[in-house]
Amino acid sequence: MAEEEQTVRIDGTLKFPPVSGSLEPPAGDDQGRGRLLRRGLIGAGAVVGALAVLYGVDLLLSQGTLPRGTTVAGVDVGGLSRADAEQRLHSALDMRITQPVKVRAGDVDATLDAKSAGLAADWPATLDRAAEQPLNPFARLTSFFERRESAFVSKVDETVLGKALQGLQVDRDPVEGTIRFDGTTPTAVTPRSGQQLDAAAAKRSVVDNWIGGVPVVLPVTGTSPKVSADAVREAVENYAKPAVSGPVTVKGDGKDATLQPAVIAAALGFAPGDNGKLAPKLDHGKVLAALKPQLASTEQPGQDAQVVIEGDKPSVKPSADGRGVDWDKSLAALPDLLAHKDNRVITATYAKQPAKLTTEQANQLGIKEVVGEFTTGGFAADSGVNIRVVAEKVNGAVVKPGETFSLNGYTGPRTAKQGYVEAGIIENGAPGTAVGGGISQFATTLYNASYFAGMADAGHTEHSYYISRYPAAREATVFQNPDGSSVIDLKFTNDGPTGITIQTIWTPQNITVRLWGTKRYQVESVPGERTDFVDPQPRPGPAANCHASAGGPGFTATDTRVIKDLNGREVSQHTRKKAYDPAPKITCG
C-alpha cells in the first residue's frame, strides 16, 4: 500500500508545511515508526560526527602550542609555542624573581630574598604543566571564553626556606596590659595580642605565591591578652590614681608610721586577674622596709635560747619571747584601703613573738661534749684581727639536726663596717692585701673541726696554692663580692639526731674551733703521698705595692677520712684529691 510523502522544499531557507494530525504513523504501522527512529539517529549521529570532526581539528591545530586561555603568574601564554611562551615568561617574570618578596604575617610586614630563602624558578616543569592540553571537550569549548591559571613551579630548599621564615621574627608573646608608675604618676600599658607563625602552612603559602607580585600572606595563630585595654584604663582611674593620692598612716603603740605615695608607687604592681580585670599586687618587702624601722621602738625584741660554754661545760641560757607588730594581719586591709582617697588609716596589730630557739628546745638538743676540735696558728697581726672578729660572730652558733651551716651566710658581709681590716691575701699567686684578709684561716679551722666531728661536707674549696700551715687536701678558703654576696663558701650539714653548737677560742697566736654535741664517731685522717710535682716559674710583680716571694712547687695531694662508730666499726671512707698549682716566684723592680 503506497504512502503519501511529505516534502520539504529549500528556497534559501527551510520551510515546513503545516502539520495536521499526528506525525506518529497509524497504529500498528511498525515500518513508519522505524523510519522516523532511523532518521533521528542519523541526524544525531551527524551532529556528533560534526562535533567530533571539530574537536579533532581543534586538537590537531593545537599541536605544539600551549592551550588557549592559559596564564602563568598572570602572564598570558595561551596559544603560544613552548619557546615563545618561555620567552614571554622570562620577559615578564625575570625581574620579579630578583625583587624582594613581600610577606605579611598578622600585623608584621617583611620581605624575603627569594634566592637566600632557597627559592628558584623551575622553568621546564612550569612549561610542562602549562602545556598539558585539556582533553575534556567542555574544557576546550570554555577556553574560548575563560582563562586558566597554570601553576608556576618552583625549586625549593625546604631547610633554607624554613630558616628564612624563622629569621622574619614574626612570633611574639602577648603583652599583658598593666600599669607603670613614673614617680607617683600611673601610666597605662596597652595590651597587645601575640602571634605564632604556622611554619608548615607558611612554607606552602610562599612556595605557591612568591612569584605573584603581591604580598604573600603567612598564616599565624593569634593569642589574645587576658586583660583588655578598657580594663587597664579602668584600673588606672579606679585604683592606681587613688592609691597614690596621699599617704597611709599606720597607728602603733604610742607612735605612728607613714607610708608615703612614692613608696606605694614603688611597691604597687598589677597582674591579670581571673575576671578579666587587673589585680593589684603589693610588694610587702618594700612596704615593710619603709614601715618597720618607724615602729621598731614600739616592739620588744625576743631572745633565742643560747648554748654557752662555761667552765668547759655547756649550759643553756633561757630564751625570752618578744612582742612585736604582726605585719601580716596589720597590712591585710591595705590593698582595699588603697582604692580610696579618704580614711587612709591602719591600726597596727601586736602579737607575742616566740623565740626561734626556746629554752626547752635548746635543752633537748643533746649538746653535752666536744665532738670535733681543731687549732691553727701562725697568722699575722692584721689577719688576727679579722680572725677574731669572725670568731666572735660565729661563737655560739647552733646547728639543729638536719640543718646546714654556711659560713658566708651566717656572717653576712665582711667589710670595714663590720670591723674587718686590710690584711694579707694571696691573689693570683702573688701576695696582696684586702679587707677581711685572713678569714680563710678561720674557714680552714672550722672545716677541720667539722671534719673530725663527722659532719657531712656540704661544700668547700681548697686554696689554689698550698699554704704550709694547713694540712694538704684538708683545708678551705672563702670569698665574697664587695657587696657581701657569696662566691666561695664553706658549708657542712649536721646529719645527726642531736644539735651542734660552735665554740671559738681566739688568742693572738692561734684560733681554736670546737663543735659540741653528742659524740657518735671516731674520725681518722689518712694523708696520701704527694705526687706530680711542678716547679714554680718566675713572674714579675705589679709596679705598685710589689711583694717578692720565693714561690712554691705545685703537687697533687690526697686525704682520706675514715669514720668509725664508737665500737670501732667502719661507717664510711672517703678520699679527696687536690692538685695544687705552683706558686710563682714574684720578682719586683
C-alpha positions as CSV (number, residue, x, y, z in Angstrom):
1,M,0.0,0.0,0.0
2,A,1.6,3.3,-1.1
3,E,2.3,6.1,1.4
4,E,2.0,9.8,0.8
5,E,5.3,11.5,1.5
6,Q,5.6,15.0,2.9
7,T,8.2,17.1,1.2
8,V,10.5,19.8,2.3
9,R,11.4,22.5,-0.2
10,I,14.6,24.5,0.2
11,D,14.3,28.1,-1.1
12,G,17.3,29.6,0.6
13,T,15.6,29.0,3.9
14,L,13.9,26.0,5.5
15,K,10.2,26.0,5.3
16,F,8.0,23.4,6.9
17,P,4.3,23.0,5.8
18,P,1.7,22.9,8.4
19,V,1.2,19.5,10.0
20,S,-2.2,18.4,10.7
21,G,-2.9,15.5,12.9
22,S,-0.1,13.4,14.5
23,L,3.3,12.5,12.9
24,E,3.0,9.2,14.5
25,P,2.2,6.5,12.0
26,P,-1.1,4.9,12.2
27,A,-1.5,2.4,15.0
28,G,0.1,-0.8,14.0
29,D,2.3,0.8,11.3
30,D,5.7,-0.5,12.6
31,Q,7.5,0.5,9.4
32,G,6.7,4.2,9.8
33,R,7.9,4.2,13.4
34,G,11.2,2.5,12.4
35,R,11.8,5.0,9.6
36,L,11.4,8.0,11.9
37,L,13.7,6.5,14.5
38,R,16.4,5.9,11.9
39,R,16.1,9.5,10.7
40,G,16.5,10.8,14.3
41,L,19.6,8.6,14.9
42,I,21.1,9.6,11.6
43,G,20.6,13.3,12.5
44,A,22.1,12.9,15.9
45,G,25.0,11.0,14.5
46,A,25.6,13.7,12.0
47,V,25.8,16.3,14.8
48,V,28.0,14.2,16.9
49,G,30.2,13.4,13.9
50,A,30.5,17.1,13.1
51,L,31.4,17.9,16.6
52,A,34.0,15.1,16.7
53,V,35.5,16.5,13.5
54,L,35.7,19.9,15.0
55,Y,37.2,18.5,18.2
56,G,39.8,16.6,16.2
57,V,40.6,19.6,14.1
58,D,41.0,21.7,17.3
59,L,43.3,19.2,18.8
60,L,45.3,19.0,15.5
61,L,45.6,22.7,15.3
62,S,46.7,23.0,19.0
63,Q,49.6,20.6,18.5
64,G,52.8,22.3,19.6
65,T,51.1,25.2,21.3
66,L,50.0,25.9,24.9
67,P,46.3,25.6,25.5
68,R,44.0,28.6,24.7
69,G,43.4,30.9,27.7
70,T,46.4,29.7,29.7
71,T,48.1,32.1,32.1
72,V,51.2,31.6,34.4
73,A,51.6,34.0,37.3
74,G,49.2,36.3,35.4
75,V,51.1,36.2,32.2
76,D,49.1,35.1,29.1
77,V,50.8,32.3,27.3
78,G,47.8,30.6,25.7
79,G,48.2,29.6,22.0
80,L,52.0,30.2,22.1
81,S,54.6,27.7,21.2
82,R,56.7,26.4,24.0
83,A,59.7,28.5,23.0
84,D,57.6,31.7,22.6
85,A,55.8,31.0,25.9
86,E,59.2,30.6,27.7
87,Q,60.5,33.8,26.2
88,R,57.3,35.7,27.3
89,L,57.5,34.3,30.8
90,H,61.2,35.3,31.1
91,S,60.5,38.7,29.8
92,A,57.6,39.2,32.3
93,L,59.0,37.4,35.4
94,D,62.8,37.6,35.4
95,M,62.8,41.0,37.1
96,R,60.0,40.0,39.5
97,I,62.1,36.9,40.6
98,T,65.0,39.1,41.6
99,Q,62.9,41.6,43.6
100,P,62.3,41.1,47.4
101,V,59.2,39.0,48.1
102,K,56.8,40.9,50.3
103,V,55.2,38.9,53.1
104,R,52.6,39.7,55.7
105,A,52.3,37.7,58.9
106,G,49.5,39.1,61.0
107,D,50.3,42.7,61.5
108,V,54.0,42.2,60.6
109,D,55.2,43.2,57.1
110,A,58.5,41.9,55.9
111,T,60.4,40.8,52.8
112,L,62.3,37.7,51.7
113,D,65.1,37.4,49.3
114,A,64.0,34.6,47.0
115,K,67.5,33.2,46.4
116,S,68.6,33.4,50.0
117,A,65.3,31.8,51.0
118,G,66.0,28.7,48.8
119,L,63.5,29.6,46.1
120,A,64.2,29.4,42.3
121,A,62.1,29.1,39.1
122,D,61.7,25.6,37.6
123,W,61.1,26.7,34.0
124,P,60.9,23.3,32.4
125,A,58.4,22.0,34.9
126,T,56.4,25.2,34.7
127,L,56.1,24.9,30.9
128,D,55.4,21.2,31.1
129,R,52.5,21.9,33.4
130,A,51.2,24.8,31.3
131,A,51.5,22.8,28.0
132,E,49.1,20.0,29.1
133,Q,46.3,20.1,26.6
134,P,42.8,19.5,28.2
135,L,41.0,16.5,26.6
136,N,37.7,17.4,28.1
137,P,35.6,18.8,25.2
138,F,33.7,21.1,27.5
139,A,37.0,22.5,28.9
140,R,38.2,23.1,25.3
141,L,35.0,24.9,24.5
142,T,35.1,27.1,27.6
143,S,38.7,28.0,26.8
144,F,37.4,30.4,24.1
145,F,35.8,32.5,26.8
146,E,37.7,31.8,30.1
147,R,41.3,32.0,31.4
148,R,43.0,29.0,33.0
149,E,45.8,29.7,35.5
150,S,48.6,27.2,35.4
151,A,50.8,27.0,38.5
152,F,54.3,28.4,38.5
153,V,56.6,25.6,39.6
154,S,59.5,26.4,41.9
155,K,62.6,24.7,43.1
156,V,62.6,24.8,46.9
157,D,65.2,24.1,49.6
158,E,62.9,23.3,52.4
159,T,65.5,23.7,55.1
160,V,66.8,27.1,53.9
161,L,63.2,28.4,53.4
162,G,62.3,27.3,57.0
163,K,65.3,29.2,58.4
164,A,64.5,32.3,56.3
165,L,60.9,32.3,57.7
166,Q,62.3,31.9,61.2
167,G,64.5,34.9,60.6
168,L,61.5,37.1,59.9
169,Q,60.9,37.0,63.7
170,V,57.1,37.4,63.5
171,D,56.5,35.4,66.6
172,R,55.7,37.3,69.8
173,D,54.2,36.6,73.1
174,P,51.1,38.5,74.1
175,V,51.8,41.6,76.1
176,E,49.5,41.9,79.0
177,G,48.1,45.2,80.0
178,T,49.5,46.7,83.2
179,I,50.2,50.0,84.9
180,R,53.6,51.5,85.5
181,F,54.5,54.5,87.6
182,D,56.6,57.4,86.6
183,G,57.3,58.7,90.1
184,T,53.8,58.8,91.5
185,T,52.0,59.2,88.1
186,P,50.4,56.0,86.9
187,T,50.6,55.2,83.1
188,A,48.6,52.5,81.3
189,V,50.5,49.9,79.4
190,T,48.3,48.9,76.5
191,P,47.8,45.1,76.0
192,R,48.9,43.6,72.7
193,S,47.9,40.2,71.2
194,G,50.6,37.6,70.5
195,Q,51.1,35.6,67.3
196,Q,53.0,32.5,66.2
197,L,53.8,31.6,62.7
198,D,52.3,28.4,61.3
199,A,55.6,27.2,59.8
200,A,54.3,24.4,57.5
201,A,51.4,26.5,56.1
202,A,53.7,29.5,55.7
203,K,56.1,27.4,53.6
204,R,53.2,26.3,51.3
205,S,52.0,29.8,51.0
206,V,55.4,31.2,50.0
207,V,56.0,28.4,47.5
208,D,52.6,28.8,45.9
209,N,52.5,32.6,45.8
210,W,56.0,34.2,45.9
211,I,56.1,34.9,42.1
212,G,52.6,36.6,42.1
213,G,53.9,40.1,42.7
214,V,51.6,40.8,45.6
215,P,52.3,40.3,49.4
216,V,52.3,36.7,50.4
217,V,50.0,36.1,53.4
218,L,51.7,33.9,56.0
219,P,49.3,32.1,58.3
220,V,49.7,32.9,62.0
221,T,47.9,31.7,65.2
222,G,46.9,34.6,67.4
223,T,46.9,34.7,71.2
224,S,44.8,37.3,73.0
225,P,45.9,39.0,76.2
226,K,43.9,38.3,79.3
227,V,43.1,41.9,80.0
228,S,41.6,44.4,77.6
229,A,42.7,48.0,77.1
230,D,39.4,49.2,78.7
231,A,40.2,47.1,81.8
232,V,43.6,48.7,82.1
233,R,42.2,52.2,81.8
234,E,39.5,51.4,84.4
235,A,42.2,50.2,86.8
236,V,44.2,53.4,86.3
237,E,41.2,55.6,87.2
238,N,39.6,53.4,89.9
239,Y,42.7,52.1,91.7
240,A,46.2,53.4,90.7
241,K,45.3,57.1,91.0
242,P,43.6,56.7,94.3
243,A,46.4,54.5,95.6
244,V,49.0,57.3,95.3
245,S,46.6,60.2,96.2
246,G,48.1,60.6,99.7
247,P,50.0,58.8,102.5
248,V,48.7,55.9,104.6
249,T,49.1,56.1,108.3
250,V,49.8,53.1,110.4
251,K,49.0,53.7,114.1
252,G,51.3,51.9,116.5
253,D,51.6,51.8,120.3
254,G,52.5,55.4,121.1
255,K,53.9,56.1,117.7
256,D,52.6,56.2,114.1
257,A,54.3,55.2,110.9
258,T,53.7,56.8,107.5
259,L,53.6,55.1,104.1
260,Q,54.3,57.8,101.5
261,P,52.9,57.8,98.0
262,A,56.3,57.3,96.5
263,V,56.8,54.1,98.4
264,I,53.3,52.9,97.5
265,A,54.0,53.6,93.8
266,A,57.3,51.6,94.1
267,A,55.6,48.7,95.8
268,L,52.4,48.6,93.7
269,G,52.2,46.3,90.7
270,F,49.4,44.8,88.6
271,A,48.7,41.4,87.1
272,P,45.8,39.9,85.1
273,G,43.1,38.6,87.4
274,D,40.7,35.7,86.8
275,N,37.8,38.1,86.0
276,G,39.5,39.8,83.0
277,K,40.5,42.8,85.1
278,L,43.8,44.0,86.5
279,A,44.5,42.8,90.1
280,P,46.8,44.9,92.3
281,K,49.9,43.2,93.7
282,L,51.8,44.7,96.6
283,D,55.5,44.1,97.2
284,H,55.3,43.6,101.0
285,G,59.1,43.7,101.3
286,K,59.2,47.3,100.1
287,V,56.3,48.2,102.3
288,L,57.9,46.6,105.4
289,A,61.2,48.2,104.6
290,A,59.5,51.6,104.9
291,L,57.3,50.9,107.9
292,K,59.2,48.5,110.2
293,P,62.0,51.0,111.2
294,Q,59.4,53.6,112.1
295,L,57.6,51.2,114.6
296,A,60.7,49.4,115.8
297,S,60.8,51.4,119.1
298,T,57.3,50.1,119.9
299,E,58.4,46.5,119.8
300,Q,60.1,44.4,122.5
301,P,62.6,42.0,120.8
302,G,62.8,38.4,122.0
303,Q,65.9,36.4,122.8
304,D,66.7,33.0,121.5
305,A,68.0,30.4,123.9
306,Q,71.8,30.2,123.8
307,V,74.1,27.3,124.5
308,V,77.1,28.8,126.3
309,I,80.2,27.0,127.4
310,E,81.2,27.9,131.0
311,G,84.0,26.0,132.7
312,D,84.3,23.5,129.8
313,K,80.7,22.6,130.3
314,P,77.7,23.6,128.1
315,S,74.7,25.2,129.6
316,V,71.5,26.8,128.3
317,K,70.8,30.5,128.6
318,P,67.0,30.8,128.7
319,S,65.0,32.3,125.8
320,A,62.6,35.2,126.2
321,D,59.6,35.9,124.0
322,G,59.2,39.3,122.4
323,R,56.2,41.4,121.4
324,G,56.0,43.0,118.0
325,V,53.8,44.1,115.1
326,D,52.1,41.2,113.3
327,W,52.6,42.7,109.9
328,D,50.6,40.1,108.0
329,K,47.5,41.0,110.0
330,S,48.2,44.7,110.1
331,L,48.6,45.0,106.4
332,A,45.8,42.7,105.4
333,A,43.4,45.6,104.7
334,L,46.0,47.7,102.8
335,P,45.1,46.6,99.3
336,D,41.4,47.5,99.7
337,L,42.3,50.7,101.5
338,L,44.4,52.0,98.7
339,A,41.4,52.1,96.4
340,H,40.0,55.0,98.4
341,K,41.3,58.6,98.8
342,D,39.8,59.0,102.3
343,N,40.2,57.3,105.7
344,R,43.7,56.0,104.9
345,V,44.5,54.8,108.4
346,I,45.5,51.3,109.6
347,T,45.9,50.3,113.2
348,A,48.9,48.0,113.8
349,T,48.2,44.7,115.4
350,Y,50.7,43.4,118.0
351,A,51.3,39.8,119.0
352,K,53.7,37.8,121.1
353,Q,56.8,36.7,119.1
354,P,58.2,33.4,120.4
355,A,61.9,32.8,120.3
356,K,63.2,30.8,117.3
357,L,65.0,28.6,119.7
358,T,63.2,28.2,123.0
359,T,64.8,27.1,126.3
360,E,63.0,23.7,126.0
361,Q,64.2,23.1,122.5
362,A,67.8,24.0,123.4
363,N,67.7,21.6,126.4
364,Q,66.6,18.8,124.1
365,L,69.4,19.3,121.5
366,G,71.7,16.9,123.3
367,I,74.7,19.2,123.4
368,K,76.9,17.8,126.1
369,E,80.5,17.1,124.9
370,V,83.1,18.1,122.3
371,V,82.7,16.1,119.1
372,G,85.3,17.8,116.9
373,E,88.1,20.3,117.5
374,F,91.0,21.9,115.6
375,T,93.6,24.6,116.1
376,T,95.7,26.6,113.7
377,G,98.2,29.4,114.2
378,G,101.0,31.4,112.6
379,F,98.9,34.3,111.4
380,A,100.0,37.9,111.1
381,A,98.6,40.6,113.5
382,D,96.3,42.2,110.9
383,S,94.9,38.8,109.9
384,G,94.5,38.0,113.5
385,V,92.1,41.0,113.9
386,N,89.8,39.6,111.2
387,I,90.0,36.1,112.6
388,R,89.0,37.5,116.0
389,V,86.0,39.4,114.5
390,V,84.7,36.4,112.6
391,A,85.3,34.1,115.5
392,E,83.2,36.3,117.8
393,K,80.4,36.3,115.2
394,V,80.3,32.5,114.9
395,N,80.8,31.7,118.5
396,G,77.6,30.2,120.0
397,A,76.0,29.3,116.6
398,V,73.6,26.4,116.9
399,V,73.1,23.9,114.1
400,K,70.0,21.9,114.6
401,P,69.7,18.3,113.3
402,G,69.3,18.3,109.5
403,E,70.4,22.0,109.2
404,T,73.3,23.1,107.0
405,F,75.7,25.8,108.3
406,S,77.1,28.3,105.8
407,L,80.0,30.5,106.9
408,N,79.2,33.2,104.4
409,G,75.5,33.1,105.1
410,Y,76.0,33.2,108.9
411,T,78.4,36.1,109.0
412,G,76.9,38.2,106.2
413,P,79.1,40.8,104.6
414,R,82.6,41.0,106.0
415,T,83.6,44.7,105.4
416,A,85.1,47.5,107.3
417,K,81.6,48.4,108.6
418,Q,81.5,45.1,110.5
419,G,85.0,45.7,111.9
420,Y,87.2,43.9,109.4
421,V,90.6,45.4,108.4
422,E,93.0,45.2,105.5
423,A,95.1,42.1,105.8
424,G,97.2,39.8,103.7
425,I,95.8,37.6,100.9
426,I,97.2,35.7,98.0
427,E,95.8,36.8,94.7
428,N,96.8,35.0,91.5
429,G,99.8,33.6,93.3
430,A,101.1,37.0,94.5
431,P,100.9,38.4,98.0
432,G,98.4,41.3,98.4
433,T,96.0,42.8,100.8
434,A,92.2,43.2,101.1
435,V,89.6,43.9,103.8
436,G,88.9,40.7,105.5
437,G,92.2,39.0,104.7
438,G,92.9,36.0,106.9
439,I,89.3,34.7,107.1
440,S,90.4,31.6,105.2
441,Q,92.4,30.5,108.2
442,F,89.3,30.6,110.3
443,A,87.5,28.7,107.5
444,T,90.2,26.0,107.5
445,T,90.0,25.7,111.2
446,L,86.2,25.4,111.2
447,Y,86.3,22.9,108.3
448,N,88.7,20.6,110.2
449,A,86.6,20.8,113.4
450,S,83.5,19.7,111.4
451,Y,85.7,17.1,109.6
452,F,86.7,15.4,112.9
453,A,83.1,15.8,114.3
454,G,81.9,13.6,111.4
455,M,79.7,16.3,109.9
456,A,78.6,15.9,106.3
457,D,80.6,18.1,103.9
458,A,78.1,20.3,102.1
459,G,80.6,22.2,100.0
460,H,84.1,23.6,100.4
461,T,87.0,24.7,98.2
462,E,90.7,24.4,98.8
463,H,93.2,27.2,98.1
464,S,94.7,27.2,94.6
465,Y,98.2,27.2,96.1
466,Y,99.4,25.2,99.0
467,I,99.9,27.0,102.3
468,S,102.2,25.2,104.6
469,R,100.4,25.9,107.9
470,Y,97.3,24.0,106.7
471,P,97.0,20.2,106.2
472,A,97.2,19.4,102.4
473,A,93.9,18.5,100.8
474,R,92.2,19.2,104.1
475,E,91.7,22.9,104.2
476,A,89.3,25.6,102.9
477,T,89.1,29.1,101.6
478,V,86.1,31.5,101.4
479,F,85.4,34.6,99.3
480,Q,82.7,37.3,99.0
481,N,82.0,40.0,96.5
482,P,82.3,43.6,97.7
483,D,78.5,43.7,98.3
484,G,78.7,40.6,100.6
485,S,77.3,38.1,98.1
486,S,78.9,34.7,98.4
487,V,81.4,33.5,95.8
488,I,83.3,30.7,97.6
489,D,81.6,29.3,100.8
490,L,82.2,26.7,103.5
491,K,79.2,24.6,104.4
492,F,78.6,21.5,106.4
493,T,75.4,19.6,107.4
494,N,74.5,18.3,110.8
495,D,73.2,14.9,109.7
496,G,73.0,13.5,113.2
497,P,70.0,13.3,115.6
498,T,71.3,15.8,118.1
499,G,72.3,19.5,117.9
500,I,75.7,21.1,117.4
501,T,77.0,24.4,118.9
502,I,80.2,26.1,117.7
503,Q,82.7,27.4,120.2
504,T,85.5,29.6,119.1
505,I,88.6,30.4,121.2
506,W,90.9,33.2,119.9
507,T,94.3,34.2,121.1
508,P,96.9,36.5,119.3
509,Q,98.8,33.3,118.5
510,N,96.1,30.8,117.3
511,I,92.4,30.1,116.8
512,T,90.6,27.0,118.1
513,V,87.2,25.8,117.0
514,R,85.3,23.2,118.9
515,L,82.0,21.6,117.9
516,W,79.9,20.4,120.9
517,G,77.1,17.8,120.6
518,T,76.7,14.1,121.3
519,K,79.7,12.1,120.1
520,R,78.8,9.5,117.5
521,Y,82.0,8.8,115.6
522,Q,85.8,8.3,115.8
523,V,87.3,10.1,112.8
524,E,90.8,9.4,111.4
525,S,92.6,11.4,108.6
526,V,95.0,9.4,106.4
527,P,97.1,11.7,104.2
528,G,98.4,10.3,100.9
529,E,101.8,10.7,99.3
530,R,102.4,13.9,97.4
531,T,102.9,13.3,93.6
532,D,103.2,15.1,90.3
533,F,105.4,18.0,91.5
534,V,105.6,21.1,89.3
535,D,108.4,23.7,89.8
536,P,107.4,27.3,90.3
537,Q,108.0,29.8,87.5
538,P,109.3,33.4,87.9
539,R,106.8,36.2,87.2
540,P,107.2,39.9,87.6
541,G,105.0,41.5,90.3
542,P,102.9,44.6,90.0
543,A,104.5,48.0,89.6
544,A,103.0,49.3,92.8
545,N,103.0,47.6,96.2
546,C,105.0,44.7,94.9
547,H,105.9,42.0,97.4
548,A,108.6,39.5,96.2
549,S,108.1,35.8,97.1
550,A,110.1,32.7,96.6
551,G,107.1,30.7,95.3
552,G,106.5,27.1,95.9
553,P,106.1,23.9,94.0
554,G,102.8,22.5,92.8
555,F,101.8,19.0,93.6
556,T,98.9,16.6,93.9
557,A,97.8,15.5,97.4
558,T,95.1,13.2,98.8
559,D,93.4,12.9,102.2
560,T,91.2,10.0,103.2
561,R,88.6,10.5,106.0
562,V,87.8,7.2,107.8
563,I,84.7,7.4,110.0
564,K,84.1,4.6,112.6
565,D,81.4,4.2,115.2
566,L,82.2,4.3,118.9
567,N,82.7,0.5,118.8
568,G,85.4,0.8,116.1
569,R,83.3,-0.5,113.2
570,E,84.0,1.5,110.0
571,V,81.0,3.5,108.8
572,S,82.5,5.3,105.8
573,Q,85.7,6.1,104.0
574,H,86.1,8.9,101.5
575,T,89.3,10.2,99.7
576,R,89.6,13.7,98.5
577,K,92.2,14.6,95.8
578,K,93.6,18.1,95.3
579,A,96.1,19.3,92.6
580,Y,97.8,22.5,93.9
581,D,99.2,25.0,91.4
582,P,102.8,26.0,91.7
583,A,103.0,29.4,93.5
584,P,105.1,31.6,91.1
585,K,108.3,33.3,92.1
586,I,107.3,37.0,92.3
587,T,110.1,39.4,91.3
588,C,110.0,43.2,91.9
589,G,111.8,46.1,90.3
